[in-house]
Amino acid sequence: MLVGAVVPKVQSSLLPRLVQSIDRAVVAVTAENVALVAVEPVRQYTDKGVVAVKTPFKVQLGEGKLYAWCSCGLSKKQPFCDGAHKAVGMTPVRFKMEESREVWLCGCKQTNDRPFCDGTHKTDAVQNTELGQNVAA
């Protein structure tokens, strides 16, 4: 956690961009400097994201349609992307169905067959992980 950091005098034209780039922070701005007063702890994300749920999603997908599967585990529209990945620098898995069919999309985000479920959610590692957290290495 970063608390009480002080940034040297900044051109006033840069302040809006600087303040926007500081996520979840309390910022004190004066004519002489910008003080970062408090920042929430930064959650670490693995390349597979955090566990959203511990079961897969059974969904009917349409032929020729483009989908964006949430890979970070933060979307409120699971199993699909809602843009929440932007906060952690990840990207969704985009895919197109060649035929209409029912599929199981991964909910734990740990599958090796992204975006499809490969049964990884059944492992003790996933089942012992709290929702919203990384699976222990």
DSSP file with accessible surface (Angstrom, degrees, kcal/mol):
  #  RESIDUE AA STRUCTURE BP1 BP2  ACC     N-H-->O    O-->H-N    N-H-->O    O-->H-N    TCO  KAPPA ALPHA  PHI   PSI    X-CA   Y-CA   Z-CA
    1    1 A M              0   0  161      0, 0.0     2,-0.5     0, 0.0    39,-0.1   0.000 360.0 360.0 360.0 137.0    0.0    0.0    0.0
    2    2 A L        +     0   0   90     38,-0.2    37,-0.6    37,-0.1     2,-0.4  -0.892 360.0 174.4-103.7 123.5    1.3    3.5   -0.9
    3    3 A V  E     +A   38   0A  93     -2,-0.5    35,-0.2    35,-0.2    34,-0.2  -0.997  58.3   1.1-133.5 131.7    0.4    6.2    1.6
    4    4 A G  E    S+     0   0A  50     33,-0.8    33,-0.2    32,-0.7     2,-0.1   0.708  75.1 162.3  73.9  22.5    1.5    9.8    1.7
    5    5 A A  E     -A   36   0A  30     31,-1.0    31,-2.7    30,-0.1     2,-0.5  -0.477  25.7-148.8 -72.9 145.7    3.6    9.9   -1.4
    6    6 A V  E     -A   35   0A  92     29,-0.2    29,-0.2    -2,-0.1    -1,-0.0  -0.969   3.3-154.8-120.6 129.9    4.3   13.3   -2.8
    7    7 A V  E     -A   34   0A  51     27,-3.0    27,-1.5    -2,-0.5     3,-0.1  -0.854  28.6-110.6-100.2 134.8    4.7   14.1   -6.5
    8    8 A P        -     0   0  102      0, 0.0    26,-0.2     0, 0.0    -1,-0.1  -0.057  59.6 -55.5 -57.7 168.2    6.8   17.1   -7.4
    9    9 A K        -     0   0  142     23,-0.1     2,-0.4    24,-0.1    24,-0.2  -0.131  62.5-160.0 -48.8 133.9    5.1   20.2   -9.0
   10   10 A V        -     0   0   39     -3,-0.1     5,-0.1    21,-0.1    -1,-0.1  -0.928  26.8 -98.1-121.9 143.4    3.2   19.2  -12.1
   11   11 A Q    >>  -     0   0  134     -2,-0.4     3,-1.8     1,-0.2     4,-0.7  -0.356  33.8-127.4 -57.6 136.0    2.0   21.4  -15.0
   12   12 A S  G >4 S+     0   0  100      1,-0.3     3,-0.7     2,-0.2    -1,-0.2   0.817 107.8  62.3 -59.9 -29.2   -1.6   22.2  -14.3
   13   13 A S  G 34 S+     0   0   79      1,-0.2     4,-0.3     2,-0.1    -1,-0.3   0.763 103.3  50.8 -68.6 -21.4   -2.6   21.0  -17.8
   14   14 A L  G <> S+     0   0   63     -3,-1.8     4,-2.4     1,-0.2    -1,-0.2   0.639  86.7  87.0 -88.8 -14.9   -1.4   17.5  -16.8
   15   15 A L  H <X S+     0   0   36     -4,-0.7     4,-3.0    -3,-0.7     5,-0.3   0.899  83.5  53.3 -57.1 -46.0   -3.3   17.3  -13.6
   16   16 A P  H  > S+     0   0   77      0, 0.0     4,-2.2     0, 0.0    -1,-0.2   0.932 113.5  43.9 -58.1 -42.0   -6.6   15.9  -15.1
   17   17 A R  H  > S+     0   0  161     -4,-0.3     4,-1.6    -3,-0.2    -2,-0.2   0.905 114.0  50.7 -67.8 -39.2   -4.7   13.0  -16.7
   18   18 A L  H  X S+     0   0   45     -4,-2.4     4,-0.6     2,-0.2     3,-0.2   0.954 111.9  46.0 -63.2 -47.4   -2.6   12.4  -13.6
   19   19 A V  H >< S+     0   0   61     -4,-3.0     3,-1.0     1,-0.2    -1,-0.2   0.915 111.7  52.4 -64.9 -38.8   -5.7   12.2  -11.4
   20   20 A Q  H 3< S+     0   0  158     -4,-2.2    -1,-0.2    -5,-0.3    -2,-0.2   0.834 105.1  56.2 -65.6 -30.8   -7.5    9.9  -13.8
   21   21 A S  H 3< S+     0   0   88     -4,-1.6     2,-0.9    -3,-0.2    -1,-0.2   0.609  88.5  84.5 -80.7  -8.4   -4.6    7.5  -13.9
   22   22 A I  S X< S-     0   0   42     -3,-1.0     3,-0.6    -4,-0.6     2,-0.3  -0.821  73.2-153.7 -97.9 105.7   -4.6    7.0  -10.2
   23   23 A D  T 3   -     0   0   92     -2,-0.9    17,-0.2     1,-0.2    -2,-0.1  -0.630  68.1  -6.5 -85.6 133.4   -7.2    4.3   -9.5
   24   24 A R  T 3  S+     0   0  146     -2,-0.3    16,-1.3     1,-0.2     2,-0.3   0.883 100.0 134.9  55.8  44.5   -8.9    4.2   -6.1
   25   25 A A  E <   -B   39   0A  27     -3,-0.6     2,-0.6    14,-0.2    14,-0.2  -0.885  56.7-132.7-122.5 155.3   -6.8    6.9   -4.6
   26   26 A V  E     -B   38   0A  91     12,-2.1    11,-2.4    -2,-0.3    12,-1.0  -0.936  32.6-166.4-102.4 122.5   -7.4    9.9   -2.4
   27   27 A V  E     -B   36   0A  41     -2,-0.6     2,-0.5     9,-0.2     9,-0.2  -0.935  15.5-160.2-119.6 132.7   -5.5   12.8   -4.0
   28   28 A A  E     -B   35   0A  43      7,-2.8     7,-3.1    -2,-0.4     2,-0.5  -0.950  15.3-163.5-109.2 123.6   -4.7   16.2   -2.5
   29   29 A V  E     +B   34   0A  74     -2,-0.5     2,-0.3     5,-0.2     5,-0.2  -0.933  14.7 165.6-114.0 128.3   -3.8   18.9   -5.1
   30   30 A T        -     0   0   79      3,-2.7    -2,-0.0    -2,-0.5     0, 0.0  -0.800  51.7-100.5-126.5 175.0   -2.1   22.1   -4.3
   31   31 A A  S    S+     0   0   86     -2,-0.3   -21,-0.1     1,-0.2     3,-0.1   0.814 121.9  42.5 -65.5 -26.6   -0.4   24.7   -6.4
   32   32 A E  S    S-     0   0  124      1,-0.2     2,-0.3   -23,-0.1    -1,-0.2   0.781 124.3 -14.1 -94.1 -30.6    3.0   23.3   -5.5
   33   33 A N        -     0   0   53    -24,-0.2    -3,-2.7   -25,-0.1     2,-0.5  -0.977  54.1-113.2-161.0 175.0    2.4   19.5   -5.6
   34   34 A V  E     -AB   7  29A   4    -27,-1.5   -27,-3.0    -2,-0.3     2,-0.5  -0.987  29.9-158.7-119.1 123.2    0.1   16.6   -5.8
   35   35 A A  E     -AB   6  28A  23     -7,-3.1    -7,-2.8    -2,-0.5     2,-0.9  -0.917  11.3-146.0-108.2 127.9    0.0   14.4   -2.7
   36   36 A L  E     -AB   5  27A  20    -31,-2.7   -31,-1.0    -2,-0.5   -32,-0.7  -0.820  21.4-178.5 -88.8 106.4   -1.2   10.8   -3.0
   37   37 A V  E     -     0   0A  66    -11,-2.4   -33,-0.8    -2,-0.9     2,-0.3   0.916  57.6  -8.5 -80.4 -44.8   -2.9   10.4    0.4
   38   38 A A  E     -AB   3  26A  38    -12,-1.0   -12,-2.1   -35,-0.2     2,-0.4  -0.993  53.0-168.0-156.2 146.6   -4.1    6.8    0.3
   39   39 A V  E     - B   0  25A  25    -37,-0.6   -14,-0.2    -2,-0.3   -15,-0.1  -0.998  28.2-117.9-135.4 137.8   -4.4    3.9   -2.1
   40   40 A E        -     0   0  111    -16,-1.3   -38,-0.2    -2,-0.4   -17,-0.0  -0.385  50.8 -84.2 -66.5 153.9   -6.3    0.7   -1.6
   41   41 A P        -     0   0   95      0, 0.0     2,-0.5     0, 0.0    -1,-0.1  -0.291  45.7-118.8 -58.0 143.2   -4.2   -2.4   -1.7
   42   42 A V        -     0   0  114     -3,-0.1     2,-0.3     1,-0.0    -3,-0.0  -0.765  22.3-138.6 -88.7 123.6   -3.5   -3.6   -5.3
   43   43 A R        -     0   0  109     -2,-0.5     2,-0.3     1,-0.0    90,-0.0  -0.644  16.9-129.8 -80.5 136.6   -4.8   -7.1   -6.0
   44   44 A Q        -     0   0  142     -2,-0.3     2,-0.4    90,-0.0    90,-0.2  -0.685  20.6-156.2 -86.4 140.3   -2.4   -9.3   -8.0
   45   45 A Y        -     0   0   59     -2,-0.3     2,-0.1    43,-0.1     5,-0.1  -0.954   4.4-144.3-120.1 135.0   -3.9  -11.1  -11.0
   46   46 A T    >   -     0   0   48     -2,-0.4     3,-1.4    26,-0.1     4,-0.1  -0.393  38.2 -98.3 -83.3 173.4   -2.6  -14.2  -12.6
   47   47 A D  T 3  S+     0   0  131      1,-0.3    -1,-0.1    -2,-0.1    -2,-0.0   0.677 126.2  50.7 -68.0 -12.3   -2.7  -14.7  -16.4
   48   48 A K  T 3  S-     0   0   44      1,-0.2    -1,-0.3    24,-0.1    63,-0.1   0.418 106.2-134.1-103.4  -0.5   -5.8  -16.8  -15.7
   49   49 A G    <   -     0   0    0     -3,-1.4    86,-0.4    61,-0.1    -1,-0.2  -0.144  34.0 -49.8  79.5-176.2   -7.7  -14.3  -13.6
   50   50 A V        -     0   0    0     22,-2.6     2,-0.5    84,-0.1    84,-0.2  -0.577  63.2 -89.8 -96.6 159.9   -9.6  -14.8  -10.4
   51   51 A V        +     0   0    0     82,-2.4    81,-3.6    79,-0.3    82,-0.3  -0.567  40.6 177.5 -72.2 117.5  -12.2  -17.4   -9.6
   52   52 A A  S    S-     0   0   18     55,-1.0     2,-0.3    -2,-0.5    56,-0.2   0.899  70.1 -14.7 -84.9 -49.9  -15.6  -16.0  -10.5
   53   53 A V        -     0   0   41     54,-1.5    -1,-0.4     2,-0.1    54,-0.1  -0.936  60.3-123.8-145.7 167.0  -17.6  -19.1   -9.7
   54   54 A K  S    S+     0   0   53     -2,-0.3    54,-0.1    -3,-0.1    73,-0.0   0.134  89.2  58.1-105.9  20.6  -16.7  -22.7   -9.1
   55   55 A T  S    S-     0   0   88     67,-0.0    -2,-0.1    51,-0.0     2,-0.1  -0.959  84.6-106.1-139.7 159.3  -18.9  -24.2  -11.7
   56   56 A P        -     0   0   26      0, 0.0     2,-0.5     0, 0.0    50,-0.2  -0.343  30.5-116.2 -81.6 168.6  -19.2  -23.8  -15.5
   57   57 A F  E     -C  105   0B  50     48,-3.1    48,-3.0    -2,-0.1     2,-0.7  -0.928  16.5-145.4-107.0 125.4  -22.0  -22.0  -17.3
   58   58 A K  E     +C  104   0B 117     -2,-0.5     2,-0.3    46,-0.2    46,-0.2  -0.809  34.2 167.8 -89.1 115.5  -24.3  -23.9  -19.7
   59   59 A V  E     -C  103   0B  28     44,-2.8    44,-2.9    -2,-0.7     2,-0.6  -0.967  37.9-131.0-134.2 150.2  -25.1  -21.6  -22.6
   60   60 A Q  E     -C  102   0B 120     -2,-0.3     2,-0.3    42,-0.2    42,-0.2  -0.892  31.0-166.6 -97.0 119.6  -26.7  -21.8  -26.0
   61   61 A L  E     -C  101   0B   3     40,-2.7    40,-1.9    -2,-0.6     2,-0.3  -0.853  13.1-125.7-112.5 148.0  -24.5  -20.0  -28.6
   62   62 A G    >   -     0   0   13     -2,-0.3     3,-1.7    38,-0.2    35,-0.4  -0.669  27.2 -99.7 -98.3 146.0  -25.5  -19.0  -32.1
   63   63 A E  T 3  S+     0   0  132     -2,-0.3    35,-0.2     1,-0.3     3,-0.1  -0.293 104.7   7.2 -58.5 133.4  -23.8  -19.8  -35.4
   64   64 A G  T 3  S+     0   0   40     33,-3.3    -1,-0.3     1,-0.2     2,-0.2   0.397  96.0 132.1  76.4  -2.8  -21.6  -17.0  -36.7
   65   65 A K    <   -     0   0  129     -3,-1.7    32,-1.7    32,-0.1     2,-0.4  -0.589  53.5-131.3 -85.6 146.0  -22.0  -14.9  -33.6
   66   66 A L  E     -F   96   0C 122     -2,-0.2     2,-0.3    30,-0.2    30,-0.2  -0.803  26.3-172.1 -96.9 133.1  -19.0  -13.3  -32.0
   67   67 A Y  E     -F   95   0C  39     28,-3.2    28,-2.3    -2,-0.4     2,-0.5  -0.896  19.0-150.2-124.5 154.7  -18.6  -13.7  -28.2
   68   68 A A  E     -F   94   0C  29     -2,-0.3    13,-2.7    26,-0.2     2,-0.4  -0.941  17.0-157.5-126.7 105.8  -16.3  -12.2  -25.6
   69   69 A W  E     -FG  93  80C   0     24,-3.0    24,-2.3    -2,-0.5     2,-0.3  -0.686  24.9-113.7 -85.1 131.9  -15.7  -14.5  -22.6
   70   70 A C        +     0   0    3      9,-2.5    39,-0.1    -2,-0.4    -1,-0.1  -0.496  36.4 174.5 -65.8 121.0  -14.5  -12.9  -19.4
   71   71 A S  S    S+     0   0    4     -2,-0.3    -1,-0.2     1,-0.1     9,-0.0   0.626  71.8  58.5-101.6 -17.0  -11.0  -14.0  -18.7
   72   72 A C  S    S-     0   0    2    -23,-0.2   -22,-2.6    18,-0.0   -26,-0.1   0.729  96.6-129.8 -87.4 -23.5  -10.3  -11.9  -15.6
   73   73 A G  S    S+     0   0   10    -24,-0.2    59,-0.1     6,-0.1     5,-0.1   0.496  82.6  99.6  88.6   4.6  -13.2  -13.1  -13.4
   74   74 A L        +     0   0   39      3,-0.0     4,-0.1    58,-0.0   -23,-0.0   0.592  45.7 117.6-100.9 -12.3  -14.4   -9.6  -12.6
   75   75 A S    >   -     0   0    8      1,-0.1     3,-0.5     2,-0.1     6,-0.1  -0.248  54.5-151.0 -60.0 141.9  -17.3   -9.2  -15.0
   76   76 A K  T 3  S+     0   0  187      1,-0.2    -1,-0.1     3,-0.0     5,-0.1   0.454  95.5  61.8 -87.3  -3.1  -20.8   -8.8  -13.5
   77   77 A K  T >  S-     0   0  147      3,-0.5     3,-2.0     2,-0.0    -1,-0.2  -0.234  97.7-145.9-114.9  40.0  -22.2  -10.4  -16.7
   78   78 A Q  T <  S+     0   0   39     -3,-0.5     3,-0.1     1,-0.3    29,-0.1  -0.164  73.7  21.3 -50.9 141.6  -20.5  -13.8  -16.3
   79   79 A P  T 3  S+     0   0    5      0, 0.0    -9,-2.5     0, 0.0    -1,-0.3  -0.975 121.1  64.2 -89.2   8.3  -19.4  -15.7  -18.2
   80   80 A F  B <  S-G   69   0C  58     -3,-2.0    -3,-0.5   -11,-0.3   -11,-0.3  -0.535  87.9 -97.1 -96.6 160.0  -19.3  -12.8  -20.7
   81   81 A C        +     0   0   34    -13,-2.7   -13,-0.1    -2,-0.2    -1,-0.1  -0.435  30.5 175.1 -74.8 140.5  -17.2   -9.7  -20.6
   82   82 A D        -     0   0   63     -2,-0.1    -1,-0.1     0, 0.0    -4,-0.0   0.181  63.3 -94.6-123.9  10.3  -18.5   -6.4  -19.3
   83   83 A G  S >  S+     0   0   21      3,-0.0     3,-1.7    -8,-0.0     4,-0.2   0.409  88.2 126.3  94.2  -1.5  -15.2   -4.4  -19.6
   84   84 A A  G >   +     0   0   32      1,-0.3     3,-1.5     2,-0.2     4,-0.3   0.767  59.2  76.0 -62.2 -22.3  -14.1   -5.0  -16.0
   85   85 A H  G >>>S+     0   0   21      1,-0.3     3,-1.7     2,-0.2     5,-1.5   0.739  75.5  77.5 -61.8 -21.7  -10.8   -6.3  -17.3
   86   86 A K  G <45S+     0   0  166     -3,-1.7     3,-0.3     1,-0.3    -1,-0.3   0.816  86.4  60.1 -61.4 -27.8   -9.6   -2.8  -18.1
   87   87 A A  G <45S+     0   0   61     -3,-1.5    -1,-0.3    -4,-0.2    -2,-0.2   0.714 115.6  32.4 -71.9 -19.7   -8.9   -2.2  -14.4
   88   88 A V  T <45S-     0   0   39     -3,-1.7    -1,-0.2    -4,-0.3    -2,-0.2   0.339 109.0-112.6-121.8   3.4   -6.4   -5.1  -14.3
   89   89 A G  T  <5S+     0   0   70     -4,-1.0    -3,-0.2    -3,-0.3     2,-0.2   0.726  72.2 127.4  76.3  21.2   -4.9   -5.0  -17.8
   90   90 A M      < -     0   0   28     -5,-1.5    -1,-0.2     0, 0.0    -2,-0.1  -0.539  47.5-138.7-100.4 174.0   -6.3   -8.3  -19.1
   91   91 A T        -     0   0   97     -2,-0.2     2,-0.0    -5,-0.0   -20,-0.0  -0.967  18.0-112.6-131.3 151.0   -8.3   -8.9  -22.2
   92   92 A P        -     0   0    8      0, 0.0     2,-0.7     0, 0.0   -22,-0.2  -0.308  32.7-108.7 -74.1 164.6  -11.4  -11.1  -22.9
   93   93 A V  E     -F   69   0C  39    -24,-2.3   -24,-3.0    -2,-0.0     2,-0.4  -0.874  35.5-156.9 -94.3 114.6  -11.2  -14.2  -25.0
   94   94 A R  E     +F   68   0C 154     -2,-0.7     2,-0.3   -26,-0.2   -26,-0.2  -0.801  20.8 163.5 -95.4 136.2  -13.1  -13.5  -28.2
   95   95 A F  E     -F   67   0C  27    -28,-2.3   -28,-3.2    -2,-0.4     2,-0.4  -0.982  28.0-141.6-150.6 158.2  -14.4  -16.4  -30.3
   96   96 A K  E     -F   66   0C 142     -2,-0.3     2,-0.4   -30,-0.2   -30,-0.2  -0.978  21.0-129.1-124.6 133.6  -16.9  -17.1  -33.0
   97   97 A M        -     0   0    8    -32,-1.7   -33,-3.3   -35,-0.4   -32,-0.1  -0.672   8.5-161.5 -84.1 132.8  -19.2  -20.1  -33.2
   98   98 A E  S    S+     0   0  181     -2,-0.4     2,-0.3   -35,-0.2    -1,-0.1   0.670  80.4  16.4 -84.4 -19.6  -19.1  -22.1  -36.4
   99   99 A E  S    S-     0   0  114    -37,-0.1     2,-0.3   -36,-0.1    -1,-0.2  -0.986  87.8 -99.9-147.9 154.6  -22.5  -23.7  -35.5
  100  100 A S        +     0   0   67     -2,-0.3     2,-0.3   -38,-0.1   -38,-0.2  -0.613  62.4 133.9 -74.0 129.8  -25.3  -23.1  -33.1
  101  101 A R  E     -C   61   0B 111    -40,-1.9   -40,-2.7    -2,-0.3     2,-0.4  -0.979  57.2 -95.1-168.2 165.3  -25.0  -25.4  -30.1
  102  102 A E  E     +C   60   0B 102     -2,-0.3     2,-0.3   -42,-0.2   -42,-0.2  -0.735  47.1 173.8 -87.5 134.0  -25.0  -25.7  -26.3
  103  103 A V  E     -C   59   0B   6    -44,-2.9   -44,-2.8    -2,-0.4     2,-0.6  -0.905  33.7-121.4-136.2 165.7  -21.6  -25.4  -24.6
  104  104 A W  E     -C   58   0B 130     -2,-0.3    13,-2.3   -46,-0.2     2,-0.4  -0.948  28.4-160.5-109.7 113.8  -20.2  -25.2  -21.1
  105  105 A L  E     -CD  57 116B   0    -48,-3.0   -48,-3.1    -2,-0.6    11,-0.3  -0.793  28.4-102.2 -96.6 139.5  -18.1  -22.0  -20.6
  106  106 A C        +     0   0    3      9,-2.6    -1,-0.1    -2,-0.4   -52,-0.1  -0.313  34.1 179.7 -61.7 135.1  -15.6  -21.9  -17.8
  107  107 A G  S    S+     0   0    1    -29,-0.1   -54,-1.5     1,-0.1   -55,-1.0   0.651  79.3  57.0-106.9 -22.6  -16.6  -20.0  -14.7
  108  108 A C  S    S-     0   0    1    -56,-0.2   -54,-0.1   -57,-0.2    -2,-0.1   0.641  95.2-137.9 -85.8 -12.9  -13.5  -20.5  -12.6
  109  109 A K  S    S+     0   0    0    -58,-0.1   -58,-0.1     6,-0.1     5,-0.1   0.520  78.6 101.6  70.5  11.3  -11.3  -18.9  -15.3
  110  110 A Q        +     0   0   19      3,-0.0    -1,-0.1     2,-0.0   -61,-0.1   0.441  46.5 127.1-105.2   1.2   -8.6  -21.6  -14.7
  111  111 A T        -     0   0    0      1,-0.1     3,-0.3   -63,-0.1     6,-0.1  -0.163  53.1-149.7 -59.3 150.5   -9.4  -23.8  -17.8
  112  112 A N  S    S+     0   0  124      1,-0.2    -1,-0.1     4,-0.0     5,-0.1   0.343  95.3  62.4 -97.8   2.3   -6.7  -24.7  -20.2
  113  113 A D  B >  S-E  116   0B  92      3,-0.5     3,-2.1     2,-0.0    -1,-0.2  -0.405 100.2-135.2-120.3  51.2   -9.3  -24.9  -23.0
  114  114 A R  T 3  S+     0   0   74      1,-0.3     3,-0.1    -3,-0.3   -43,-0.0  -0.239  78.5   9.3 -55.6 131.1  -10.3  -21.2  -22.9
  115  115 A P  T 3  S+     0   0    4      0, 0.0    -9,-2.6     0, 0.0    -1,-0.3  -0.965 117.5  77.4 -94.5   5.1  -13.2  -20.3  -23.0
  116  116 A F  B <  S-DE 105 113B  47     -3,-2.1    -3,-0.5   -11,-0.3   -11,-0.3  -0.497  84.7-105.3 -86.0 148.0  -14.6  -23.8  -22.6
  117  117 A C        +     0   0   33    -13,-2.3   -13,-0.1    -2,-0.2    -1,-0.1  -0.432  31.5 178.0 -68.0 134.4  -14.7  -25.8  -19.4
  118  118 A D        -     0   0   66     -2,-0.1    -1,-0.1   -13,-0.0    -2,-0.0   0.199  58.9 -97.0-118.8  11.2  -12.2  -28.6  -19.1
  119  119 A G  S >  S+     0   0   23      4,-0.0     3,-2.1     3,-0.0     4,-0.3   0.445  84.6 130.6  90.4   1.5  -13.2  -29.7  -15.6
  120  120 A T  G >   +     0   0   28      1,-0.3     3,-2.0     2,-0.2     6,-0.4   0.812  61.7  72.1 -58.7 -27.8  -10.5  -27.7  -13.7
  121  121 A H  G 3  S+     0   0   24      1,-0.3    -1,-0.3     5,-0.1     6,-0.1   0.728  88.2  63.8 -61.5 -18.7  -13.2  -26.3  -11.4
  122  122 A K  G <  S+     0   0  157     -3,-2.1    -1,-0.3     4,-0.1    -2,-0.2   0.625  81.0 105.2 -80.9 -12.4  -13.4  -29.8   -9.8
  123  123 A T  S <> S-     0   0   62     -3,-2.0     4,-2.6    -4,-0.3     3,-0.2  -0.299  80.1-122.4 -70.4 153.7   -9.8  -29.6   -8.5
  124  124 A D  H  > S+     0   0  124      1,-0.2     4,-2.4     2,-0.2    -1,-0.1   0.867 110.9  62.8 -60.8 -35.9   -9.0  -29.0   -4.8
  125  125 A A  H  4 S+     0   0   50      1,-0.2    11,-0.3     2,-0.2    -1,-0.2   0.920 111.5  35.7 -57.6 -44.6   -7.0  -25.9   -5.8
  126  126 A V  H >4 S+     0   0    1     -6,-0.4     3,-1.9    -3,-0.2    -2,-0.2   0.936 116.7  52.3 -75.0 -46.0  -10.1  -24.2   -7.3
  127  127 A Q  H 3< S+     0   0   78     -4,-2.6    -2,-0.2     1,-0.3    -1,-0.2   0.813 110.1  50.0 -63.6 -26.1  -12.6  -25.5   -4.7
  128  128 A N  T 3< S+     0   0  131     -4,-2.4     2,-0.4    -5,-0.2    -1,-0.3   0.361  93.3  95.4 -92.7   5.4  -10.4  -24.3   -1.8
  129  129 A T  S <  S-     0   0   12     -3,-1.9     2,-0.1    -5,-0.1     6,-0.1  -0.816  77.4-122.0 -99.3 134.7  -10.0  -20.8   -3.3
  130  130 A E    >   -     0   0  150     -2,-0.4     3,-1.6     4,-0.2   -79,-0.3  -0.455  39.7 -93.5 -69.7 147.0  -12.3  -18.0   -2.2
  131  131 A L  T 3  S+     0   0  100      1,-0.3   -79,-0.2    -2,-0.1    -1,-0.1  -0.313 113.5  27.4 -59.7 140.2  -14.4  -16.3   -5.0
  132  132 A G  T 3  S+     0   0   20    -81,-3.6     2,-0.3     1,-0.3    -1,-0.3   0.508 104.8 102.8  84.6   4.7  -12.6  -13.3   -6.4
  133  133 A Q  S <  S-     0   0   89     -3,-1.6   -82,-2.4   -82,-0.3    -1,-0.3  -0.790  75.4-102.1-117.5 162.2   -9.2  -14.6   -5.5
  134  134 A N        -     0   0   42     -2,-0.3     2,-0.3   -84,-0.2    -4,-0.2  -0.511  39.3-108.2 -76.4 149.1   -6.3  -16.2   -7.4
  135  135 A V        -     0   0   26    -86,-0.4    -9,-0.1    -2,-0.2    -1,-0.1  -0.619  43.8-105.7 -75.1 132.8   -5.8  -19.9   -7.3
  136  136 A A              0   0   83    -11,-0.3    -1,-0.1    -2,-0.3    -7,-0.0  -0.349 360.0 360.0 -62.2 138.2   -2.7  -20.6   -5.2
  137  137 A A              0   0  151     -3,-0.0    -1,-0.1    -2,-0.0    -3,-0.0  -0.243 360.0 360.0 -71.5 360.0    0.2  -21.7   -7.3
